[in-house]
C-alpha cells in the first residue's frame, strides 16, 4: 500500500478531542468513533482511562456525559488551553 494512501486513511478517522475542568482539575478525552476507543488524560497528561471495543452509540453517550461537565471540543491542531 502506498504511504500517501495510509496517511490519508489515518486522517479520515472520526476523532474528537475534549477538554474540561472537573473538581478543580483539567482533563482531556480523545474519542475515536471509528475505532471505538476512549482515552482520558489528567492535567499532567497521564493516561488515566483507556477503553476500546466501544460501539458508536457508547462513544456518543460518553461524549454527551462529558459535555454535561462543560467540556469544550477542540480541533486536532488547537492549542489545548486556548479555551480557558
C-alpha angles and dihedrals in degrees: 000000000000116000092232091056092050092051092048092051091051092051092053094064114118099242123165125193119203131186125191144160117238127170090348094306131106119233133187125202126192113195124183114195093190094053096034091232136143128191123179122191130191125228090277090055092251113150106242103166131026124176131172136178093050120154121236088253092053092050090051091048090052091050091051090051095052090045086062087061089056098261118177120213115231131197115242090254100044123114104255098230101043091101092063 
